[in-house]
Amino acid sequence: MEAFGRKRIITLIALLALVGALSFCSASFGTYAAVRAPEVLQVLAARIGLGGGNLEATVQTTVMDLRLPRVALAILAGAALAMAGAALQGLFRNPLADPALIGVSSGASLGAVFMIVLGGGALGGVVQALGAFALPVAAMAGAMLVTFLIYRLSKVEGRTHIALMLLTGLALNALAGAGIGTMISRSSDDQLRTWTYWSLGSLGKADWRQIGVAALFIIPCLIALPWFARSLNALLLGEAEAHHLGVPIQHVKRWVILLSAAMVGAAVAACGTIGFVGLVAPHLVRLVCGPDHRLLLPASALLGSSLLLAADLAARNGGMGVDELPIGVVTALVGAPVFLALLLRARRKGEF
């Protein structure tokens, strides 16, 4: 136990340092002219009343209003996607599980496309009432609705059946895809462009109000989910074994799914669909630290934040003839090969 405690502390400190280093780099480099490291520190010092207020207004605006919101949103969204992926993989006892299985991504996409296409017509009053929050609220509502339907339809005599949940998820994800296709076929060119931009994922429109709303959902879930680490460890042995160990299986399933859906829904609503973070981050942590969820969950969250910070940094500086690449494209370009390599490694070891 003492050795595990030291390993846990060292791992988390190393990952925290990585998040800090990438955050500092992300605040210093971007599409606009680079802000020197001392200037970033001066801006932060000025904000907390420690001087440094003689910088140019453009530098302060670039750091506080453009780059730091992206940093904060990348940390929150990356942590939410990765921790939810790790928890769901433990719950389903399936290394390929991710938030898409419980309908979060498809539901959020369905809610977003409805708001984009109908926002100028049937949902015009909602857009006027919510303003800039109309799209995130619609995405969050869609994510929670589809997740709720999958959860309810997978219950038999008060018990949630994992296999039935996976099959129900496939069916409702397909229905959501059909709804998305229907709405896209009715969209204008501008609406289609907006939908495409959102669906590819971006942190480009991050602002402090949006981050505050996302944090209301994500931070409590990030704090609560590790409380189920021991139960998830027991479930790795099988449901019957976990039951004999005194694990309240239905209670654990309900809360892990609810917490995962809430924080991933908030993340997707804030920055669009971003793939592979919830799959790759837990795998990489398992390779180094093993399957113990007491370390896997927080370490996955920190690594997920690091991966999204690095992807956003690459998206803003990777160019390819455009000002900024969609962050979902970057995570797919990096995540898909890494994930394939992990699968090939597992196949060679006889795990599949």
Disulfide bonds with the S-S distance in Angstrom:
none
